Amino acid sequence: MARNLVKTGLLTAIALGLTLSCAKTSLYEADHDEDAMILSASGSNLGTKTMLGAPNAGVCEVLWKTGDRISVNGTMSDNAVTAAQNGTKNVDFTFSSSLSGPYKVLYPGTASANVISLPSVQNYFENSFDGSAAASYGNARRNGDKYSVSLSSFCGLIGFAIKGSATLDRMELRSLGSEKLFGSFTLAADANGFTGAFSGGTAGVLTYDCDVTLSNAYTYFYIAIPAQTYAAGIEALVYQADGAFMRLKFWGDGYALASDKLVQFTSFTYAAGRTENLLSISDLAAEDGGEPTAASPGITVALYNVYQEGSREDSGKNYLYLSNANVREALGTAIANTSADIIGFNELDPNFQNGGTYSLKTMAEARGFTGYNWELDHPDDIKDEGNLLGSNYKTYNKYANGFAYKKSLFDISDHNYVWLSHTANNTYYTSRSNAHEHSGNPETTCVYAKFTHKVSGRQFYFFVTHLPTLTHAYSEIGASKDANGDYSAADQAAAAALRLKVADNLKYFVSSKAGSLPYIIVGDFNFGPYVDSKKTQVQPLYTAMTSGGLTNVYDEVHDAGNMSGFYVNYPGTQTGSNWGAYYMKNLIYPQFRIDHIILHDGASQDISAQTYKTVRATYDVGEDTWCPSDHFPVVSYITFD
């Protein structure tokens, strides 16, 4: 069976028939050598109406390409297609080795008798498909002194046409029923040869590298996938060069793809941020698919408390030294592995900010997290220039918040920060002169921005904050422990009331700022859904921050039945104590799920969480495994419905 790997100067008669047709061959013993077997391979025609390869009366011929070889029972043909035979229909392949039945034939030729390999990356070929996926097989049959074999393609083909103005970079295909799309497949055989059944393959994403600029005329794409039943269909993400993508869905109810078959789907106009449910059509002519179906554009949002103590150089705490290259690499890897479109950061001391000694931007970009704008230089603890507040007042940022966003996907506006009051209801401060007296210890800020999603036009607000710890609350009210090391009931009530007031003022500010638009709040809230590990005491603060139209993404994904069992059993997001960022230390305790992404619908636009995960980047010190922060990044894919 022929294949064509040439991206330019494509033979006019080649095309789909390379994998979709059957090749009739005859195998006979040469008169001059009893041991020699000659396979005279002849490509048949693909009797399907097609636009591929300039068909003659709707028929595409199968032609051989220079270098092609076949194999029988794992024995390669002695010869390959020569340059003079390139593009011809009939080629004789010689086997000097002694072969015995059953005669199992594979194309391309391979040293294995029963393994076919498909690549994990296919390339775009104008009006054709990637010949590296043109695998086929068959059983030779004897008829007198001659042999014949009808080769069947291992794959079927999906085809579709796109027009528009975008420059496409690649497509990523996933089988929604976990069927394998590439890798090494073992063909089943019995005493008569191949049975048609197979097993194996590699789980993962099949990449289709296209690098095509669309136009007003349709561009046709053809991708080879194994002929098998796709129980839940296939999904393809079609990426622009700037990272935006459109989602395609094939066979939502499942489909049994036959070998040697092309399934052509409806044509459409490319629109990043949308989903198109494609319908198969009966022929290959271009059809007007109409406008893209109504869909839910989505973004990946993350939060990472990078832990301000991580920049310290305290003696005996060398596992936290950011001067250690392993620590910096782990921190950059944790950020990069979120693959977030927008990521909020907590506890940004000056070392982490832009231009700092241990710049987050520098560490993340070193791990491939590029193409982002970094908005990290927001204050938190107020710098007391001139020592106006006394010598004991902190003069550095310690609990600052910030964010980074993919600049190709978003326009940003209305970007600033405020301090949240802990002394008055429905109050926040935009002035430093008021904030230092009324916004707690440390000063609680909320950084915000209004984003416009470029590819869909959807607008929303994004808020990043860090709420007070219980320790901070006790300090603020001047509480002290008794002889038994306990706080009085009155102090406990006062500390709880202070934290609740800050949470209520956060809700007041974000709702006032966002107005009718949907919004996302991310941050280390320093409280989880429960007070204790047994889930017997619900945390009132958590209740406050998940009421009034607010939804925690963890709860939404869990309640929808889409939560991974790992996060059900290990819900914690805080890895350890202040000086012990030890992997898995607190993950089994629900009260340590203190890092949150919270959503609120807009007046005319719902917002929903589809996924939830944490990122677990680690490094080793001696025999111990540590994390670069005492928090894990939290990630959610969120759609605007």
N, C-alpha and C positions, 0 to 999 in steps of 0.2 A: 504494500500500500504506500502511496506516495505522500510526502509532506513537503511543505514549502516554508522555509524560514526567511526568505528574502523579503525585506520590508518595502523595497522599491523595485520597479520593473516586474511586477507580479505577472506570471504567465496567465494569459487571458483565459485559458481553458481549465485552470486549476480552480479549486475552491473547496466548497463543502464536501464534494464527493470524496475528498481525501480521507475522511473518516466516516462519512455517512453511507458510503456505498459498499457493495460486496465485490471482492476481486475474485474472478474465476481463474484458477491456475491449473496447469497439468504437470505432473511429476513423472518422469520416465527415465529409464536407464539408457545411457548413451551406448551406442553400438561399439564405440572404440574402447570403452572401459567398463567392465561389468560392475565395478564398485562405485563408479561415479553416478550421481543422481542430479538431474537437471530440472529445475523448477522454472517453467516458462510462465511468468506472471503477467497477467493481462488485467488492467483496470477496467471495471465496468462503468456504466453510466448511471448518474443519479437522475432518475426520472421525476424530478420535482421542479415545479416552476420556481425560479429563483433569479435574483439579481446578481448573484455571485459569478465572477469569472466570465462575464460576457457570454452567457449560455447560447448554445445553438439550438433553436426550437425548444427552449426550456430545459435542455439537457446539459449537464456539466460532466466533462470527462475526467477520469482519474489518470493522472500522469505521474511518471516517476521523476525523482529529483536526483541530481548527481550526489553520490555518496551513500544512497539508500542501500541497506542490507536487510535481509530477513534471516530468521533462524528456524531450525527444526529440532525439537527436543533439546534445546540448549546449545546446538551446534550452529555457529554462524556460517552463512554462505561464504564460499571461497572468494567470490567477487562482489564488487559493489557497482552501482550504476555509474557509468562513465559520463564524461562531459558530452560525448557524442550521443549518448542515450537520454540525456536530460530532456524532459518534456515529451518523451515518447510513451506509447501506451503499452508496449510489450517488451519485457526484458527477461532474459534467461539467467537464472541463478544456479550456480553449480555447487554441489556438495560432494567432496571427494571422500569424506569419512563414511564409514559403514553405518547406516541408520536402520533402526527396526521400529515397527509399529507398537503402539499407535503413534502416528506422526503428528505432533503438536507444533503448529506453526505460529510464530509471533512476529509482529512488526511493531516497532523497529526491532532488528535482530538483537538478541541478548544471550548471555551465557547461561541464563536461568531457563529452565524448561517450562516454568509456569508462573513467573512473576512479571507483572506489568507495572511500570512506574510512571506516575504523572507528576509534573512539576508543581511546586507550590506557588510559582509566579508564571502567569501567561502574559504574552505581549500582544499588543494590538497590531493587526495586519489589515490594511485597507481591503475592504470587501472580502475578507477571509478570516481564518482563525489561526491560532498558533500551532504549527505542525508538531511542536514538541509534545502536544497532547493527542497526537494522531495515532494512538496505540490501537492495535487490532489483533485478532487471534482467529484460529480455525483449526480444523482437523482434516488432514489429507486422507483421501480415500483411494483405494486401488481399484482399478477397472482394467483387468487384463494386465498388460505390461505398462500401463500408464496410471498416473495418480492425479487426483484433482483435489482442490481445496477451495472452499468458499469462506473468505475471511470476513469476520464481523467486527465492526468497530466496538471498542470497549466503552466508548463514550457516546452520548447524545450531545446535541448542541442547543443552547438557548441563544436567540438572536433578538435584537431590538434596535430601534433607530431613535436618535436624539437630535434635536436642533436647538439653537439658541445662540448666545454670545459668550458663554463661559469658556475658559480654558480648563479642561479636565486633566487631572494628574493621574488618578488611579481609581479602581473600583475594588471593594473588598466584599467577597461573597461568603455568606455563612448559611449552612443548612440548618433550618430551625428545628429539625428533628434529629440532629446530631449525626447525620450521615456524613461519611468522609468524602472530601472533594479532591484530595491529592494524596501522594505518597505511594508506597509499594503495596500492590494488591496481589494476593495469591489466588490464582485461578484453580478451581476444583476440577478434578479429572477422575475418570474411571477407566475401565479396560478399553473403552472406545475412544478415549481422549477427553478433551475439555467438555464439561457439562454446561457451562454458561454461568454457573454460580461462582462467587468470589468472596473473599474476606480480606480484612486488613485495612490499609490506608492509614492516614495520619489525621488526627483531630486538629482543627484550627481553621484559620481564615485563608481562603484562596484569593491571592492578589492578582488583579488584572491591570497591568501597567499600560496606560493608553497615551498620555501626553498628547492630547488632541484639542485643538481649538475649534469649537463648534461654529456653525454659520446658520443662515436661514434655510439652507438645504439640509436634508437629513443625513447624518453620519451613521453607518451601520456597524454594530458591534456583535461579534460571535464568540461565545465562550464555551469550551468543551468541559463537560462534567460527566462522571461515571453514570452509566445507564443503570438506574436503580429506582426504587420507590422513595420519593421524598415526602415523608409522612406529613410534615407541617409546612412544606414549601421551602423557598429560599429567599433570603434577604440580601440585597446588595446596597452598600453605601457608595455613592458616586461622588468622589471628592474633587472639588476645584483645586487649582494650584495654591490658593490662599488658605486651604484647610476647611472651608465650608463644604457641606455635603447635602445631597439629596438621597432619600431612602426609597429603594425600589423593593416591591414584594411580588414574588412569582408563586403562583399556585398556593394560595392561602389555605385551601382545603386538602392539599396534598396532591401528588401526581406520580404515576409510574412512568418514568422516562425510558423509552426503548432505545436500544442501540441502533445506530444507523439512522436516527431520527433527528430532524431539526424542528424545534418548536419556536416559531416566530411570535413575538409579542407586539402589542400595540405600540405605535410610535407616540412620542410626546415631546413637549418643550421642557428643557432643563430649568428647574427653579430650586435653587439651594434652600434648605430649611423645610422642604415639603416632602410628603410621602406619596408615591404613586403606586397604586395596586394595579399591576399590569394584567391584562387579559390576553390569552393566546388567540391567534387568528389563524385562519385556514390556509392562507398563502403568504408569500413573502413580499408582496407588493407593499409600498409605503401606504400607511393609513393615517388619517388625521385623528390623533388620540384625544383631541380637545384640550381644554385647560387642565392643569394638574388637579387632582382631586383635593378636596379640603383635607388638611392634614395638621399634624401637631409638630411644629418646629421645636427643637430641643437644644439644651446647652448642658455641659458638664460643669458642675459647681463643686468646689472643694473648700475646706477649712483646715488650717494647720496652725496650732499653737506651737511655735518654734522654741519656746522655753528660754526666757532671757538669761537664766543662769548658765546656759550653754556656752556663753562667750567668756566665762570666768576662767582664771588660771590658778584656782586654789590648789594648794599643795595637797597631794593625796587623792585628788579627783581627776586623775589623768584620763579617765574614760570620757570625760566631758570636754576635754581640751579641743577647741576648734583649730588649734595650731597643729593637731594631728590630722594628716591628710585623709585617713580612713574615716574620721568623724565628718569632715567636710564633704567627702564623697557620699557618705550615707545620707547626710542632710539634703544634698542636692538631688540624690536619687529618689528620696522620699517625695520631694516636690515634683520632680519630673514624672514619677510614676502615677501621679494623680491624673495626668493627661487632661487637666482641667482647662476649660475655656476662661473661667474666672476662679481665682483662689484668694480667700481672705487669710490674713496672718494676724496672730496675736503675740503679745510679749516681745515686741521689737525694741530691744535696746539699741543704742546708736551703732554698735558694731554690726548689726544686721541690716541697717538701713543703707540706702544708696550711697556708695562711696565709703562705707564703713570697712573696718579691718576684715570682717567676715561677711561681706555683702551676700545676701541671699540671692540676688540677681546673678552674681558671678558664679556661685556654687551651682545654681540650677541650670544656667546656660552651659556650664561645663558638662552637664549630664544630658544635654540635648533639648532642654526646655527653652526654646528660642521663639522669637516673634511676639514677645509680650511687652506691654508697658507696665512699669513698676511704680506704684504709688505707695511708698513706704514711709515717707518723711513727715508723718503727722506726730505732734507731741502728745504726751499723756501727762506724766508728772510735770508740773509747770516749772520751767526754768526760772529760777529766782535771780535774775540778773541784778546785781547790786546788793544782794543779801537782804532784801527788804523784809523778808518773812522770818529771818532769824537763822542762826548758824546750823540749826538742826534740820532745816528743810532741805529735802533732796533737790539737787540741782542737775539731775539728768533724767532723760526719758527712760522709764523702766517697763511700763505696761502699754506701750504704744500699739496701735492697730494699723493695718494697711492692707493692700491687695495688689494683685497683678491680673491683667486681662489680656486676652489675645487681640491684638490691635486690628487684625484683618477681619474680625467678626463683629466688633462693636464700635459705635460712636459713644462718647461719654460727655455728660453735661451735669450741671448742678452738683458739683463735687466739693465737699468740705467735711468738717467735723464739728461736733458739739460735745459739751460735758453734761452728764446726766446728774440731776440733783438727788441727794439722799436725805434732804431735809424738808422738802415741800412737794406737794402733789402736783402732777401735770406741769412739771418745770424742767427746763434744760437751759443751758447757758452757752452763748456764743462769745462771751467776753471772758478773758483770763482773769480779770480783776474780781469777778464774782465766783468763778469756778473754784478757785483754791479754797474758798471757805465753805462751799456748799455741795461739792461733788464727791466727797468721800476720800478715803485713804486706802489705796492710791486713787487719784482722780479717775473717774470712769468716763471714758470717751466713747463716742459712736462715730465712726467714719462712714460716709455715705457717698453714693454716686447714682446718677440716673443714666441708664444704658439704653441704647437702641440697637437691637439685633439687626445688623445690616441686611442679611439675606431674607429676613421675613418682615422687617419693619416693626416687630413687636417691641414695646417699651416696658421697662420695669425698673424698680429701685433695688439697690443692693446695699445692705448695711453690715458693717463689721464692728463687733464690740467684745469687751471682756468684762464680765460682771464680777463683783467683789467676792472674795472667799469669806468663809465664816470667820477666819482669823482676822482678816481685815476689818470685818464688822465689829468684832470685839474690841479691836484697837481703836476704832473710830469713836465708840461710845465710852472708852476708858474703862472697860471691864477688867477685872482681875480675878484670878482663881482663888478659891479658899484653901484651907490647909490640906484638904483631900484632893486638890488639883481639879476641882470642879467649878464651873460658873454657876452663879445663882440663877434661880428660875426667872427672876426679873431681867437679868442680863441676857439670858438665852432668848427671852421673848423680844427684848429690845433689838438684839442683833438680827433676829429673824425678820422683824418689822423693817429694819433698815434695808436689808437685802431685797425684801419684797417691794419696798418703795422704789428702789432703783430699777427693778424689773418692770414695775408699772410705768415708770417714767420713760423707760425704753419703749414700751408699747405705745405710749402717748406720742412720743416723738416720731417714731417710724410711721404711724398711721397719719399723723399730721403732715409729714413730709411727702409721703407717697400719694396721698389723696385717693383718686379712683384707680390708680395703676396697681398692678400686682407687685409684690415685693418679696425679697429673700433676706432673711437675717441669718448671719453666721457668727459663731463665736464660742469661746470657752466660757460657759455660764457658771462653772464651778458648782453645779448641782446636777444630779441625774433624776430619773423618774421615781426613785425610791430613796428613803433615808437609810434603809438597812439592806443587807444582802439577801434576806429572805422574802423580800417584796411585801412585807407586812405593813410597812409605813410608807404611804405615798408622800412624795415631797411637794408641799404646797407651792413652792416656787415653780416647779415643773408644771403643775396644774395651771398656774397663772400664765405661763409662757406657751401653753398649748390650748388656750381657750380664746373665745372672742374671734373666731375665724382663723386662728393660727394653727398650723399643722406641722408636726415634726416629721421629717422625711423618713426617719427610722420607723415610726409608728405607721405611716401610710404604706410603706412597702411591706412591712410585717403584716398589717391587717389585710392587705390584698393577696396574701399568700405567696409573695414573691421574694421573701427574705431567705437568704442562704442559711442553711442550718448552722454554719460556723458562727454567724453573728447572733443567732438565737442563743447558742450555748456560751459564746464569748462576747457579750455585748459591750464590754468596757472599751473606752477610748484612751484612758490614762494608763500608761505602762508601768509607772512606779512612783516612788516618792520624789521629793525635790532633788535629792542627790543620788537617786537610784533608778535611772531610766532602764530598768531591767525588763527584758522582753517577756511578755505574758504575765507579769506579776499581778496585775489587777484586772485582767480581762474577763475573768469569770464572774466578777461582781457587777450587777446592773447599776449600783449607785455610782460606779466610776465611769458610766457613760455620760460624761460631762461636756463633751464638745458636740455642738448641734448645728444643724441646718434647718431653718424654719421657714415655712411658706405662708403666704396670704394671697387669696384670689383678688383680682381687680374687679371693678364694677361690671365690666363686660368681658372679662378675660380670666378664665380659670388657669391655675398653675398646679402641676402635679408631679410628684416624685415617682420615677419608674424603677430606680435601682438604688442600692445602698452598699457601700463597702468602706473599709479602711485600708490604708497602705502601710505595710509592715517592712520598712527598710531597716536593716540592722548591720552591726559590725561586731567583731570579736575582740575581746581583751582577755588574754589568757584563755581560760576554759569557759568564760562567761560570754553570753550574747547580750549586747546592749543596743538601745535605740538612740538616735541622735537627739531626740527630745523625749520628755516624759509624756508626750501625747502622740497619738497616731493621727495622720491626716484623715479626714472624713470626706467621702466623695459621693455625689448623687447625680444621676442623669435626670434632668427636670424638663418637662414639656409644657408649652403654652397651648392649652387645649381650646 
